[in-house]
Amino acid sequence: MNYVLAFAGSNSSISINYKLVKYTSSLISGTEVRLRNMAKYPFPMYSYDVEKENGYSNSLVEFKNEISNAKGLIIAVSEHNSYPSAYFKNTMDWLSRLDSKFLVDKKILLMSTSTGGRGAIGALEVAEKMITRFQGTVVETFSLPRYGNNFDENTGITNADLAKIHSEKVSSFVKAIS
């Protein structure tokens, strides 16, 4: 358990939450960070019938093992109609079928962003409840509102107040996993 696993709960090739995770990962020093682009993990929609007929994909088992072996997770959830994306929920469903305690003892920095003024806070709140149900520990949460106004892909968070809050949350997370 010498690394942090970072990913967004989105399978979009242009995910702004992935961009936030990527930026956040770049701020972690002294620990390996494995960044996963979930757009490359096309899990089928969960159903008992699919599970019974096909079992678990190798990529799902590998992803679950990566989570199990990580000392911490950085996750950003996207929001669709005030809830986490169907992709994130589906991924959680599959992982929980492999092991209902797949997040036990995992310390997590949970984030969200959106183009709106609430910064996907609805999805963040639901995801936090979901994560704690699977025995993960959310160390910190961070919501970035108005992504287009407050984030630049080259420089990161451009709003000084939000950048300071984000930095404090990242530092708290790093302390928790040390």
Order of alpha helices (4+ residues) and beta strands (2+ residues): beta-alpha-beta-alpha-alpha-beta-beta-beta-alpha-beta-alpha-beta-alpha-beta-beta-alpha
